[in-house]
Structures are given as structure tokens and as C-alpha cells.
Amino acid sequence: MISRLVGELAGKAPPFVLVDVHGVGYEVQVPMSTFYNLPELGAKVTLLTQFIVREDAQLLFGFLTAGERESFRELVKITGVGPRIALALLSGLNTEELAQAVSAQDASRLVKVPGIGKKTAERLLLELKGKLAPALATPGWAATSDAQGDILQALIALGYSDKEAQAALKQLPPDASVSDGIKQALKSLAR
């Protein structure tokens, strides 16, 4: 229902942020990975969101990247894992670390997150296998420079999947600037 919010960051109180969108204040719960990367109060912010309606509440969760939101969506599909546990996981591990833990079937990394016990970690590993951005779980996923990392994040913010963004990034020269790289990547994705 609500997929994205673009507005002014009006308040921060972990794990909640308040986003003012044309006079309407949205209270959004965010993982700490998103919280630490938010701009200062009063600045413009864009959050990708997931709206969850329960019998007793309507909850809005926000993320800076499409990868975080997709990981959250996969996590809440698992029996026994609600939004609170999903936020805790994304606060304790970034999406790449989570994908690597699932790929390596490493329950010890998940158990380090507060609120995740051994049985929950094992269930997570079993149910998430092959579902969390397989491209991120491989050692070659990392961008080779800051510019490439910025290009990748820009493409993801524009709505391209991690897989599409990685494929476009591979076609760019390694020394491409951020602005030129985004332009070239968009041209290749438009084909």
C-alpha cells in the first residue's frame, strides 16, 4: 500500500523516525543500519517502506536500500519471525552479512543478534537458503571502488534489483566516475 516516503526528516528516536510528507507525519520503524545512515533532522529523506496490518496495529517499516527491504520481506514470511525479530536481524547484520551467513549456513553469526536463539537461527538458515540476494553471498559481489559502490547504491535506489545493478556495474570501466557510471549503467539497463 505505502511503498515509499519522500519528505523531511522531522524526528529520530531509535528505532522510530518521523518523516513529514507535505504536512503529514509518518512514524516509521527502521533497522539500525538505516538509522545510522539517515541525514540530519530537517533534511530530505527517501525511505522504501513495508506496511504491515495486524489485528491490533498498523505498522510502517522503512529502509534506505531495496536490499534491506527485500531481506525484511523474506524474513517476515518465516513462521515465528515477526517484524521485531526481522528488524533486530537487520540491525545486527547488514544485508551482505546476512546473505553470507545464510549461504555458509553459519548459525553462530545469527545467534549473536539479540533475540535470536539457536532454534530460530537454524529455522532462518533453512528457510532463507537461496532466497537472499545470491549475488551478495558470493565473494565477488563487492564493488571495487567507492565510485562503483555509489553507482550500485544509486541504481538500487532507482528501483533496479541488486542483480540488475550488479550486471550493469560489470559492464562499466573500473575508473568510471559516479555521474558517468550512472549514465552509462542506465543506458545499458534501458536496452
C-alpha angles and dihedrals in degrees: 000000000000107000104165140011124204115183148097120313101239102170145007127200111148124278090011130069128182117222117192109210109185093322097321115108116214118197106213129184113219135183115250090250087065094038094057092051097050119116123246121286113285094029124119114263135185119205127183105219144204117204116206123188118198131174091260103029149023110221131190120200124191136203135182095216135044089230092060092049093047091049090050091051092051092047096052091051089067117096110251094017112104131176093276093057092042090054090047090053093049090046093051098040130028117231093263093051091047092050091048092049091051092045091050091040087232107166092173091070092053095046089060089068111092111253095024115110129188095266093048091048092052091048090049092051092048097047098039097049108128094000104088113079099294089200089063093052094061120087094239096061097097121102111245095224142021089253092055090048090052091048090050093050091047092053092048090048088053089059103262117137121250089251094052092045092049091049092051091046092055090059093056125093110256093239097052116135119236097255095043091044093053091049093049092044092051090050091051092047091050092061 
